[in-house]
Each structure stands twice: as C-alpha cells, then as structure tokens.
Amino acid sequence: MSSPRSRWGWGTEAGALPLGPVRTRAQAFFGDLPERAPPAAPRVPPPLVPLPGAWADFATQADGARLARALGKGWCDRVRAYQGDFSTAPDVVATPRTEAEVERVLEVAERERLAVTPFGGGSSVVGGVEPRRGPGHRGTVSLDLSALQGLLELDDVSQLARLGAGTFGPALEAALGARGFTLRHFPQSFEFSTLGGWIATRAGGHFATGATHVDELVHAARMVTPRGRWATHRVPASGAGPEPLRLLVGSEGTLGVITEAWMRVRRRPGFRASASVRFEDFARAVEAARAVVQSGLQPANARLLDGAEAMLNGVSLDGRAVLVLGFESADAPVGPLLDRALALATAAGGECPEGPLVREGGEGASAADAGERWRAAFLKGPYLQDALLRLDVLADTFETACTWRAFPELYRAVKGELEEALAPWGGGLVTCRFTHLYPDGPAPYFTFLTRVRPGAELEQWATLKATASEVLLRQGGTITHHHGVGRVHRPWYERESPPPFTAALRAVKRELDPAGVLNPGVLLP
Ligand SMILES: Cc1cc2nc3c(=O)[nH]c(=O)nc-3n(C[C@H](O)[C@H](O)[C@H](O)COP(=O)(O)OP(=O)(O)OC[C@H]3O[C@@H](n4cnc5c(N)ncnc54)[C@H](O)[C@@H]3O)c2cc1C
C-alpha cells in the first residue's frame, strides 16, 4: 500500500476527496458549510500491562500500532479519532504468523486475564474491533490477522481456493486473478477488509442476487478456539445435523479466531450486459425490482435508488427513481437475460432511454457500463462521508432486510420517523436504495444526512441510530443485513432472536471460551 492509511478516516490519506466540489454539492442542501478545525493530536493512554514475554517475536506496544487498532470505521469512530480520542487503544498488538502463535496468544491471554479482540481490516462499523476489557480483565490485546495471508492452495478442478484469513480484498483478487479465478465478493469496504473479517461478520458483497453473502462462498474454515481447533469438514454440502461451519460464520470473533478458509471461486466473467431504468413513481420501481427477482432471473447488479438517493449519487437529477440492472457470465452471452429483465421493468412503468449496454467476450468490461460506473463510485463513497464530516455534516447509513409485503410501510415509517428526529437539528435528508434482492424481499439501505452540532455529535448520532433501529424492528426488518452485530446492534439482535437461541449461544460461548477472553461485549452481553 503506497499511501499511508488515514489516521481518522477511511482508506488512505491519498484517497481523501478534495473538499471544494463536495462543499459545493452539500451547500445546496445545508447552506454555508465552514471547514472544521484539523484533526486533534492523538491521545493514547500508556499500556496497563507489560508485553507478555511469550509473544516477544510477534507483538508490540508501540503507540502507532496501538492507535491504529483502537477504533473501527463507523461514523462515531471517525469522530472520536478526529477528536484525538484513542482511549480504547489496546495494551498490546499481537500479529501471529502461524496458527500455533494464535493458540499461544489465546493461552497466555487466558492465563494473564487479558481480553483479545481479533482484528482483520478494522472496517467494522458496529464497534466490533474496539478492544474492551470484560469483568476481571487486566488489559486488552488486539490480535491482528494480517500475517496469516495469501493464496495457500488452489483446487482448480473443484474450483476451491485455500486462503489465509488476513488476506485483504485486493491481494486476494490479484492472487486468484493470476490463476484465472475470482472470489467475486466485493463489499464496499473491499480494499480495506479481510477474508476472515468477512466470514466473521457474514459480509454482503456488491452483487445483488445469488451468492452474495459470504456464507454462500465458504466451503470450509479453520478456527482456533480457547478450547481447541475447530476445522470443518471439506464437503460441498451435508445433511448431517446443525453444521459446524454455520456456527463459525458470523461468530464475530467471540467463539474463536478464524485462521484460514477454503472458498468457492469461479472463472472470471467475460460476458456482461447492463442498463439503467428510470421511474416516475418509486412504488412502481419497487414492483419492477420484485418482478425481476421473482422471475428467477439472477442479475449480478439490481440496485434500486429512490429519487433522493439517485440525486445524492448524481445518477439522476430529476428526482426519478433508478433501477440499475446488470448481468454477467463466464460462459455465455447475457444480453437475452437483460432483455427479459428490461421487459419486466418497462411493464412496471420504467423507461430506459439509453438502452442496454452489452459486452461479450474479452476480459471484463471497461468502466463504461452502468454496473461498472456504479461500482467505481461505490468504492469512493466512504471518502465522501469523511469529506462531509470535515464540513460538519453527519452522513451515515443503516441497512436491513424485510419481506416485499412489509417494505412499503417500513420505508414510509423509516423516512417519516427519521425526518422527525432530524427536525431539531434543522432537518436533513433520508434516502434509500436496495443493495440486495431476494425472491421474498429486498435489503433496503438507508442514508441520513444532517448538520452536526459541534460537541454534541456523538449524542446526535446515538439518537438517530436508536430511532432507526426501533423502526426497523417494529416494521418487521432485521437489525442488520450485512454490517454485523458487534456492540452497536447487540440490543436489537437480542430482541429479534428467540430467547432460547440466545441462551444456547451463551452456552456455546461458555463452552468454547470459558474465561470470556474473546471480544467481550460483542454479539453477546
Ligand atoms: C465504508 C464501509 C463500507 C462497508 N461496506 C460493507 C459492505 O458492502 N458489506 C458488508 O458486509 N460490510 C460492509 N462494511 C462493514 C465491514 O467492512 C464488514 O463487516 C467487514 O466484513 C469487516 O471486515 P474486516 O476484515 O475489516 O473485519 P474487522 O472490522 O477487523 O472485524 C470485524 C469483526 O470480525 C472479527 N474478526 C475479524 N477477523 C476475524 C478473524 N480472522 N477471526 C475471528 N474474528 C474476526 C472482529 O473481532 C470484529 O468483531 C463496510 C464498512 C465500512 C466502513
């Protein structure tokens, strides 16, 4: 990575957006926006415990390493880092190079009463990587997985790749790409998140239908728990009772440390086709999205943006909703699939003035088609959030999934109640898009923006987040479709889970991690 990572914001320092154009666009909504004072100097408390001798080869207490693992990348994390508040810095950062060293970390931590937080890319937006002590803990350790990385083995007959858990998205795709394969898992945080983090949080990729949650892509995995190794059986499928793999996926570093996984990979697509369909009426656009996904077509991209979201993203400036459709295949032309999806969308009242864009053969499409343009803008999105923070604009997102029947009321209630909650701060904007589509319902993703009241921004965010979370649960949504539970979503996760399930999960935790070393407060109280 050539440019240094931003100390407080997303990605690299070089990736930061120039403020001028962002300010011009934002001022159209919010009026005059002066720039906030530069980020404060970091305040990192001294370590509470000495470095355990058994880790001397692969651990450090350097301030730089500790502050870089103090916080995730949620909006509040960025605010706290901007304010120089790194009070959650771990006492030790351990970067084990082998599974045996991971075991050594857990053994010593249990003996020395240290809490351990597994750390992948640190892109958690739910407080998942912030080191915290549980009852009786003397200190905290951030267990950085970045040394367990790379493509370790490829079975090209079965199309399976064994990869280290600490492999970041770009390195993973480069290694697979050199062998003609792709994992085809592109969360928005792709550049700065890892395979282990994706599996631990059940991440959702960029593709709208089909195998998009990482769950569908994991064939087998290995996890080190304080009570031994958990290596799952290597089979394509099994009907043998509750699955060990399913319990590991989504465990968010509370049951063990994922060290590697066999992933389902595929040939890189060479055939692509995409189009943008515009709708006067958002409800008709929702009908179109439902018709497409319930027809059995599986578009790689099927992103529906409501009018406000389309304007915010510069996709359409006339307030119309936009449905971006894209198909791809490594095997055969996909133009006919797009034609059928377009027929369904236009039957629901959509218009496609630019017509479809079809690319066939060759290695991948250029950045010219609607889906690729969307993806390029998508990866830049997090930098926009940083630029807005510098202008004292709170811009954050939350996501859910619900049935098609529940969606209209959920949408109305979220917009209505959040707009009401924004009113005391001079109002703001609430926008929505669908990130994923299922035959039984969409995954709506909301963005809210408002002016920050300096000094009160964390409380402001907490009020808005609680309002949003309450509406989601009341209207039949889930607290998260792909951002994970962490600490931020935990109270609502508990409420949406059957009580016997929560009790069973606690029992599993007690069995695997009896001393409560791993990630106290994440997923479970
Ligand atoms: C700008 C932005 C965009 C995002 N976009 C998406 C998106 O499109 N889709 C999506 O799903 N999420 C998204 N996220 C959320 C986040 O990127 C995901 O949760 C991601 O999977 C985290 O990966 P990571 O490697 O950064 O994990 P981390 O943030 O380091 O860790 C996340 C959690 O997993 C645990 N963990 C990490 N590695 C391991 C391991 N090897 N073993 C056991 N536990 C582990 C940690 O303790 C923590 O609880 C986004 C976040 C940001 C900031």
The ligand as an SDF file (V2000), in Angstrom:
LIG
                    3D

 53 58  0  0  0  0  0  0  0  0999 V2000
  -17.1010    2.2570    4.3250 C   0  0  0  0  0  0  0  0  0  0  0  0
  -17.5510    0.9060    4.7210 C   0  0  0  0  0  0  0  0  0  0  0  0
  -18.2610    0.1210    3.8170 C   0  0  0  0  0  0  0  0  0  0  0  0
  -18.6970   -1.1330    4.1900 C   0  0  0  0  0  0  0  0  0  0  0  0
  -19.3380   -1.9000    3.2670 N   0  0  0  0  0  0  0  0  0  0  0  0
  -19.7410   -3.1360    3.5840 C   0  0  0  0  0  0  0  0  0  0  0  0
  -20.3860   -3.9630    2.6260 C   0  0  0  0  0  0  0  0  0  0  0  0
  -20.5870   -3.5920    1.4740 O   0  0  0  0  0  0  0  0  0  0  0  0
  -20.7660   -5.1980    3.0170 N   0  0  0  0  0  0  0  0  0  0  0  0
  -20.5250   -5.6470    4.2840 C   0  0  0  0  0  0  0  0  0  0  0  0
  -20.8620   -6.7750    4.5700 O   0  0  0  0  0  0  0  0  0  0  0  0
  -19.9340   -4.8820    5.2100 N   0  0  0  0  0  0  0  0  0  0  0  0
  -19.5230   -3.6480    4.8940 C   0  0  0  0  0  0  0  0  0  0  0  0
  -18.8950   -2.8750    5.8290 N   0  0  0  0  0  0  0  0  0  0  0  0
  -18.6480   -3.4010    7.1840 C   0  0  0  0  0  0  0  0  0  0  0  0
  -17.3010   -4.1550    7.3070 C   0  0  0  0  0  0  0  0  0  0  0  0
  -16.4360   -3.7930    6.2630 O   0  0  0  0  0  0  0  0  0  0  0  0
  -17.5460   -5.6540    7.2730 C   0  0  0  0  0  0  0  0  0  0  0  0
  -18.1410   -6.0260    8.4890 O   0  0  0  0  0  0  0  0  0  0  0  0
  -16.2830   -6.4950    7.0320 C   0  0  0  0  0  0  0  0  0  0  0  0
  -16.6740   -7.8230    6.8270 O   0  0  0  0  0  0  0  0  0  0  0  0
  -15.2750   -6.4310    8.1410 C   0  0  0  0  0  0  0  0  0  0  0  0
  -14.0630   -6.9980    7.6920 O   0  0  0  0  0  0  0  0  0  0  0  0
  -12.6880   -6.6160    8.3950 P   0  0  0  0  0  0  0  0  0  0  0  0
  -11.6340   -7.5070    7.8500 O   0  0  0  0  0  0  0  0  0  0  0  0
  -12.4480   -5.1700    8.2930 O   0  0  0  0  0  0  0  0  0  0  0  0
  -13.0150   -7.0510    9.8700 O   0  0  0  0  0  0  0  0  0  0  0  0
  -12.8040   -6.2250   11.2080 P   0  0  0  0  0  0  0  0  0  0  0  0
  -13.5220   -4.9360   11.1220 O   0  0  0  0  0  0  0  0  0  0  0  0
  -11.3840   -6.1990   11.5450 O   0  0  0  0  0  0  0  0  0  0  0  0
  -13.5720   -7.1760   12.2310 O   0  0  0  0  0  0  0  0  0  0  0  0
  -14.9670   -7.3240   12.2010 C   0  0  0  0  0  0  0  0  0  0  0  0
  -15.3860   -8.3180   13.2990 C   0  0  0  0  0  0  0  0  0  0  0  0
  -14.9090   -9.6060   12.9780 O   0  0  0  0  0  0  0  0  0  0  0  0
  -13.9690  -10.0610   13.9330 C   0  0  0  0  0  0  0  0  0  0  0  0
  -12.8870  -10.6820   13.1630 N   0  0  0  0  0  0  0  0  0  0  0  0
  -12.1210  -10.1210   12.1970 C   0  0  0  0  0  0  0  0  0  0  0  0
  -11.2820  -11.0360   11.6920 N   0  0  0  0  0  0  0  0  0  0  0  0
  -11.5120  -12.1870   12.3560 C   0  0  0  0  0  0  0  0  0  0  0  0
  -10.9550  -13.4970   12.2980 C   0  0  0  0  0  0  0  0  0  0  0  0
   -9.9890  -13.8320   11.4200 N   0  0  0  0  0  0  0  0  0  0  0  0
  -11.4330  -14.4440   13.1440 N   0  0  0  0  0  0  0  0  0  0  0  0
  -12.4240  -14.1580   14.0350 C   0  0  0  0  0  0  0  0  0  0  0  0
  -12.9750  -12.9310   14.1280 N   0  0  0  0  0  0  0  0  0  0  0  0
  -12.5340  -11.9680   13.2940 C   0  0  0  0  0  0  0  0  0  0  0  0
  -13.5530   -8.8440   14.7270 C   0  0  0  0  0  0  0  0  0  0  0  0
  -13.1980   -9.1510   16.0550 O   0  0  0  0  0  0  0  0  0  0  0  0
  -14.8000   -7.9900   14.6560 C   0  0  0  0  0  0  0  0  0  0  0  0
  -15.7280   -8.3780   15.6420 O   0  0  0  0  0  0  0  0  0  0  0  0
  -18.4400   -1.6100    5.4880 C   0  0  0  0  0  0  0  0  0  0  0  0
  -17.7170   -0.8150    6.3960 C   0  0  0  0  0  0  0  0  0  0  0  0
  -17.2820    0.4280    6.0160 C   0  0  0  0  0  0  0  0  0  0  0  0
  -16.5110    1.2600    6.9720 C   0  0  0  0  0  0  0  0  0  0  0  0
  1  2  1  0
  2  3  1  0
  2 52  2  0
  3  4  2  0
  4  5  1  0
  4 50  1  0
  5  6  2  0
  6  7  1  0
  6 13  1  0
  7  8  2  0
  7  9  1  0
  9 10  1  0
 10 11  2  0
 10 12  1  0
 12 13  2  0
 13 14  1  0
 14 15  1  0
 14 50  1  0
 15 16  1  0
 16 17  1  0
 16 18  1  0
 18 19  1  0
 18 20  1  0
 20 21  1  0
 20 22  1  0
 22 23  1  0
 23 24  1  0
 24 25  2  0
 24 26  1  0
 24 27  1  0
 27 28  1  0
 28 29  2  0
 28 30  1  0
 28 31  1  0
 31 32  1  0
 32 33  1  0
 33 34  1  0
 33 48  1  0
 34 35  1  0
 35 36  1  0
 35 46  1  0
 36 37  1  0
 36 45  1  0
 37 38  2  0
 38 39  1  0
 39 40  1  0
 39 45  2  0
 40 41  1  0
 40 42  2  0
 42 43  1  0
 43 44  2  0
 44 45  1  0
 46 47  1  0
 46 48  1  0
 48 49  1  0
 50 51  2  0
 51 52  1  0
 52 53  1  0
M  END
$$$$
